[in-house]
Amino acid sequence: MLTTRRLILGAGLSTFAIGRGALAQGAGPIRIATAGPMTGQYAAFGTQMREGATQAVTDINAAGGVLGRQLALEVGDDACDPRQAVSVANQLAGRRVSFVAGHFCSGSSIPARDVYAEEGVLQMSPASTNPRFTDEGKWNTFRVCGRDDQQGQVAGRYILQNMRQRRVAILHDNSAYGKGLADETKKALNAGGMQEAMYAAYTPGERDYNALVSRMKAANIDVIYLGGYHTEGGLIIRQAKEQGMNVTLIGGDALVTNEFWQISGPAGEGTLMTFSSDPRKRPTAAAVVARFRARNVDPEGYVLYTYAAIQIFAEAAKRTNGVDPRRLAAALKAQGPWPSVLGDISFDQKGDVTVPDYVFYIWRNGSYAEIS
């Protein structure tokens, strides 16, 4: 069974009691968690999640906690590996956490979801966009981000409107996130009467993609749509430019990290990506963003999404006067909107946000900004 508590070597779990001490009023601390890639090639996103969760718990505890009790934060490291995610989920369930803000990769969130559902743990992902995560009918699954089918529609529409005469290669890394996003974008393109010139998978984690680049060069590709993560995306565009290709890279929300430019260098100039409108610029986030920046932390990417997930959990606990996960799940679907740093959020009966907000960004001179 998924809930057998077996430890996989490398699965990490850390505990932090943040605020005015673990034993406050009530029956001791309320244990919650964030889980994601704290190590491995996607650790930049794990850092984002840890920063968001730590600040949220600090702020909530400083304001008196939840129902007179302090929050205690557990941090699970799944390295974006599905088997490790199951191990982490079992460990967190064993620690009696009520709520998990996680995981990051869809390929981790989906198997972890099944553990949490069976063990009675509420899960809200800041970042997992694969439709399966919420479509498969589990009672406990929510996300504060959008979905691949929504993101793929936005990407496909942009390419159809602006690049219809160009030769497009659609690449993916065979992950639940990457292939799902690539396939949804392909679906949108094909429905609009445009056929990609190339569709191919690549192996994540490699350092040399020159053979793939050579194939694209021979096919006269001038637009690459990447369903995958920033590490490979940065390498692919850099090696494409080194081979003399005049090509534009387009990707999804997994390129929303400053680490992309560290990998791509100037070859990343002009790279496009879809993500929600910049949460750092929302009035509802101003005070929290100031606190992050006072600590020299840029709340980019999924920092504020993780913060919001914990905020919404705390508000739901207050409204229901408890932390029973099933009662919280029912309230989240019935009692919105829920105030957060992202603005007011409501959930549908699947646990998806009711108003997705995807826009395009562009990389210029080592930073990214929304296309107006």
Secondary structure by P-SEA (a helix, b strand, c coil): ccccccccccbbbbbbbcccccccccccccccccccccccccaaaaaaaaaaaaaaaaaaaaacccccbbbbbbbbbccccaaaaaaaaaaaaaaccccccccccaaaaaaaaaaaaaabbbbbbccccccccccccccccccccccaaaaaaaaaaaaaaccccbbbbbbbcccaaaaaaaaaaaaaaaaaccccccccccccccccaaaaaaaaaaacccbbbbcccaaaaaaaaaaaaaaccbbbbbbccccccaaaaaaacccccbbbbbbcccccccccaaaaaaaaaaaccccccaaaaaaaaaaaaaaaaaaaccccaaaaaaaaaccccccccccbbbbcccccccbbbbbbbbbccccccccc
